[in-house]
């Protein structure tokens, strides 16, 4: 009976939060509209949020930040701890978990990521989905290697990471009841495999790495000219611009542990803050031509670094960046970019956009089409599919 009551309470809470988001979103609140998550492209909602000002109050009682400078200041402030830090959480999947341990750094993950990427790319032929085949696979294999998992435990880890993939988004966008139960079960499996301290870091780190890798691969297909040039010049530029242009964590919410002055306003300790990272990283006051994908902007000095928050207290940038750079190197292959005919993988195959479009001159993939983003995923607005064609 207690279990049935708990299940009913979870279902009611999820439905209530959905209803509040729908109501305020329909009344024109740009933040509520983002959480409601209708539509396949969040860019118009980011634009509406930015039009409301660099720092404003949503009807949901949250201080919403869209400007780069105030966002950087808020993200650098001390945050509150404990349950009160996330009072609007629709699904507290990390309740009871200790503070997260540190994820492995970039230098620790590059080698296992390179091996995982080469394995993933070696078997690709014909029309493929780069999210399922590469972006979702590499971080899980890296995590398994770091924790020394073998055999059936590696399979359990992959299944648990898939089940927990929506964790970052479900805290703000309540999932269907069955998905919520699956997520909570997956977190329990990760606690069994990795321990309580590492479980939170695994949930957050794997998803952030997946999104950054997917974003980099999408950029290679969507913007072949600048992306291909960045691979030839310095692959790190491609990853950095992806962190800005298509950040793996697009929305970060937290409560402050101290008063902060931002955008000419005082944000008091205890207030709930939502930094729209995807909007702040395209602030025209901070970046020239902010909507264009220009990796070589970071070849010059004085360009602001992309904002990369630490969701649920987990610093993800180094872990995700190291893997994304390794994947770029694996895709480029030992011989680098071909003179024509696409971007060769480490296995000597050619990566091009799906749909049979010829590769562009200069050895870069043709323009991509058909990439699909997840709905109702306001934190990651993740890439669900990135179709491509691998010929060989």
Secondary structure in CASP SS format (residue, H / E / C, confidence):
PFRMAT SS
TARGET T0000
AUTHOR 0000-0000-0000
METHOD secondary structure of the structure
MODEL  1
X C 1.00
X H 1.00
X H 1.00
X H 1.00
X H 1.00
X H 1.00
X H 1.00
X H 1.00
X H 1.00
X H 1.00
X H 1.00
X H 1.00
X H 1.00
X H 1.00
X H 1.00
X H 1.00
X H 1.00
X H 1.00
X H 1.00
X H 1.00
X H 1.00
X H 1.00
X H 1.00
X H 1.00
X H 1.00
X H 1.00
X C 1.00
X C 1.00
X C 1.00
X H 1.00
X H 1.00
X H 1.00
X H 1.00
X H 1.00
X H 1.00
X H 1.00
X C 1.00
X C 1.00
X C 1.00
X C 1.00
X C 1.00
X C 1.00
X H 1.00
X H 1.00
X H 1.00
X H 1.00
X H 1.00
X H 1.00
X H 1.00
X H 1.00
X H 1.00
X C 1.00
X C 1.00
X C 1.00
X E 1.00
X E 1.00
X E 1.00
X C 1.00
X C 1.00
X C 1.00
X C 1.00
X C 1.00
X E 1.00
X E 1.00
X E 1.00
X C 1.00
X C 1.00
X H 1.00
X H 1.00
X H 1.00
X H 1.00
X H 1.00
X H 1.00
X H 1.00
X H 1.00
X H 1.00
X C 1.00
X C 1.00
X E 1.00
X C 1.00
X C 1.00
X C 1.00
X H 1.00
X H 1.00
X H 1.00
X H 1.00
X C 1.00
X C 1.00
X C 1.00
X C 1.00
X C 1.00
X C 1.00
X C 1.00
X C 1.00
X C 1.00
X C 1.00
X C 1.00
X C 1.00
X C 1.00
X C 1.00
X C 1.00
X C 1.00
X C 1.00
X C 1.00
X C 1.00
X H 1.00
X H 1.00
X H 1.00
X H 1.00
X H 1.00
X H 1.00
X H 1.00
X H 1.00
X H 1.00
X H 1.00
X H 1.00
X H 1.00
X H 1.00
X H 1.00
X H 1.00
X H 1.00
X H 1.00
X C 1.00
X C 1.00
X C 1.00
X E 1.00
X E 1.00
X E 1.00
X E 1.00
X H 1.00
X H 1.00
X H 1.00
X H 1.00
X H 1.00
X H 1.00
X H 1.00
X H 1.00
X H 1.00
X H 1.00
X H 1.00
X H 1.00
X H 1.00
X H 1.00
X H 1.00
X H 1.00
X H 1.00
X C 1.00
X C 1.00
X C 1.00
X C 1.00
X C 1.00
X H 1.00
X H 1.00
X H 1.00
X H 1.00
X H 1.00
X H 1.00
X H 1.00
X H 1.00
X H 1.00
X H 1.00
X H 1.00
X H 1.00
X C 1.00
X C 1.00
X C 1.00
X H 1.00
X H 1.00
X H 1.00
X H 1.00
X C 1.00
X C 1.00
X C 1.00
X C 1.00
X C 1.00
X C 1.00
X H 1.00
X H 1.00
X H 1.00
X H 1.00
X H 1.00
X H 1.00
X H 1.00
X H 1.00
X H 1.00
X H 1.00
X H 1.00
X H 1.00
X H 1.00
X H 1.00
X H 1.00
X H 1.00
X H 1.00
X H 1.00
X C 1.00
X H 1.00
X H 1.00
X H 1.00
X H 1.00
X H 1.00
X H 1.00
X H 1.00
X H 1.00
X H 1.00
X H 1.00
X H 1.00
X H 1.00
X H 1.00
X H 1.00
X H 1.00
X H 1.00
X H 1.00
X H 1.00
X H 1.00
X H 1.00
X H 1.00
X H 1.00
X H 1.00
X H 1.00
X H 1.00
X H 1.00
X H 1.00
X C 1.00
X H 1.00
X H 1.00
X H 1.00
X H 1.00
X H 1.00
X H 1.00
X H 1.00
X H 1.00
X H 1.00
X H 1.00
X C 1.00
X H 1.00
X H 1.00
X H 1.00
X H 1.00
X H 1.00
X H 1.00
X H 1.00
X H 1.00
X H 1.00
X H 1.00
X H 1.00
X C 1.00
X C 1.00
X C 1.00
X C 1.00
X C 1.00
X C 1.00
X E 1.00
X E 1.00
X E 1.00
X E 1.00
X E 1.00
X C 1.00
X C 1.00
X C 1.00
X E 1.00
X E 1.00
X E 1.00
X C 1.00
X C 1.00
X E 1.00
X E 1.00
X E 1.00
X C 1.00
X C 1.00
X C 1.00
X C 1.00
X E 1.00
X E 1.00
X E 1.00
X E 1.00
X C 1.00
X H 1.00
X H 1.00
X H 1.00
X H 1.00
X C 1.00
X C 1.00
X C 1.00
X C 1.00
X C 1.00
X C 1.00
X C 1.00
X C 1.00
X C 1.00
X C 1.00
X C 1.00
X C 1.00
X C 1.00
X C 1.00
X H 1.00
X H 1.00
X H 1.00
X H 1.00
X H 1.00
X C 1.00
X C 1.00
X C 1.00
X C 1.00
X C 1.00
X C 1.00
X C 1.00
X C 1.00
X C 1.00
X C 1.00
X C 1.00
X H 1.00
X H 1.00
X H 1.00
X C 1.00
X C 1.00
X C 1.00
X H 1.00
X H 1.00
X H 1.00
X H 1.00
X H 1.00
X H 1.00
X H 1.00
X H 1.00
X H 1.00
X H 1.00
X H 1.00
X H 1.00
X H 1.00
X H 1.00
X H 1.00
X H 1.00
X C 1.00
X C 1.00
X C 1.00
X C 1.00
X C 1.00
X C 1.00
X C 1.00
X C 1.00
X C 1.00
X C 1.00
X E 1.00
X E 1.00
X C 1.00
X C 1.00
X C 1.00
X C 1.00
X C 1.00
X E 1.00
X E 1.00
X E 1.00
X E 1.00
X C 1.00
X C 1.00
X C 1.00
X C 1.00
X C 1.00
X C 1.00
X E 1.00
X C 1.00
X C 1.00
X C 1.00
X E 1.00
X C 1.00
X C 1.00
X C 1.00
X C 1.00
X C 1.00
X C 1.00
X C 1.00
X E 1.00
X E 1.00
X C 1.00
X C 1.00
X C 1.00
X C 1.00
X C 1.00
X C 1.00
X C 1.00
X C 1.00
X C 1.00
X E 1.00
X E 1.00
X E 1.00
X C 1.00
X E 1.00
X E 1.00
X E 1.00
X E 1.00
X E 1.00
X C 1.00
END
